[in-house]
Amino acid sequence: MLKKIWKQKLLDFYVKSFLKEPKINDNIFITSTDGIGDNIIRLNLLEEILKQYGENRCYILCDIKVASLLKKIGFKNIIVFTKSMRRYLFGKIKLLKFLYKKGFNKIISLEYDQHDFDIQYFKNLDSYCLDNKFHPEMNQYYKHIISTDFKITEETIVKTFKILFNKDITEQEAIPNLKKYYPQKVEKVDTLVVGIGAGARYKMLKPNLLCEILKLFISKKNIKKIIFLGAGDRDQKYLNEIKKYINFADFNIENLVNKISLDESIDIISECQYYLGFESGLFHIAASLNISTFGVFTKTNEFSHNNWENVTIFSGNPSTSNDDEYFGNSELNNISLDEVEKLL
């Protein structure tokens, strides 16, 4: 805690002594530093920002995982938000020096929880953010706060369109359409793509239960091939657990975990008829590609898209179990296979 306080004091000193005030011009600065799924959800907003302000004026701060997607939809000035820029003094100084020199007249923060960008040094600019319920102390640095008290993400997008652009759109119009960027035709009608990862392991169903759901897909949807997608150590660990319960050759499973890029993963998903996965970026991608998407969630929430025509959610059930499972949680792992079968 003491180290954090001193880091902030040193940063304050540097900005006041050497940077002074940021340049003011016609550029727009957007922060969109969260996950792939979050950026997919706000795809229409990102497109409208480019349309309203032009690609040359828009500078966007994002995670490295999202950069290729943002480039695909038209952003030219992409600033990758590195770990150093998020956490460390010299990284923060480097980013602030660049932004002060580049200059802006508006800042738009699109994340639900933006707390590691130093917005306090841009208090004189016109600025907008979504209501930050995770770090509410950050709201004080923005001039316009956009409410997020909604049941589905489309309501937030509709509200943001109205505030940013004075433009009325419907909830249906707020649903992202990723297909325009990945126009491949669905060719593999008997193939199921499975995203085995999630943002946290408690969102990942016990591997033996996922295997049971795969068996239901094979019998109910006449699946002839299964493709596994994922990335990172956690997904690899999950994959190794799955191998204890099923034989990949018997199920005709192609394992692409940690083997291909995000763009390649999207290409594969867009060509297949079915997608199955947990609450993750790949789930949001599949849903926005308008293929038949099946999500495994602890419970439906504003990010489950169960109001979309192409999305079906398998959710857990309340449980009194105190079993400490490495993957999933007591409610998620109490999912009813009978209910899953009925929904298929």
Sequence and secondary structure as in RCSB ss.txt:
>XXXX:A:sequence
MLKKIWKQKLLDFYVKSFLKEPKINDNIFITSTDGIGDNIIRLNLLEEILKQYGENRCYILCDIKVASLLKKIGF
KNIIVFTKSMRRYLFGKIKLLKFLYKKGFNKIISLEYDQHDFDIQYFKNLDSYCLDNKFHPEMNQYYKHIISTDF
KITEETIVKTFKILFNKDITEQEAIPNLKKYYPQKVEKVDTLVVGIGAGARYKMLKPNLLCEILKLFISKKNIKK
IIFLGAGDRDQKYLNEIKKYINFADFNIENLVNKISLDESIDIISECQYYLGFESGLFHIAASLNISTFGVFTKT
NEFSHNNWENVTIFSGNPSTSNDDEYFGNSELNNISLDEVEKLL
>XXXX:A:secstr
 HHHHHHHHHHHHHIIIII S   SS EEEEE S HHHHHHTHHHHHHHHHHH TTTEEEEE GGGHHHHHHHT 
 EEEE  HHHHH HHHHHHHHHHHHHH  SEEEE  S   SS GGGGTTSEEEEE  SSSGGGGGG SEEE    
SSHHHHHHHHHHHHH     HHHHS  GGGTS     EEEEEEEE   SSGGGS  HHHHHHHHHHHHHHH   E
EEEE  SHHHHHHHHHHTTT  HHHHTEEE TTTS HHHHHHHHHHEEEEEEESSHHHHHHHHTTSEEEEEESS 
 TTS TTSTTEEEEE          SSS TTGGG  HHHHHHH 
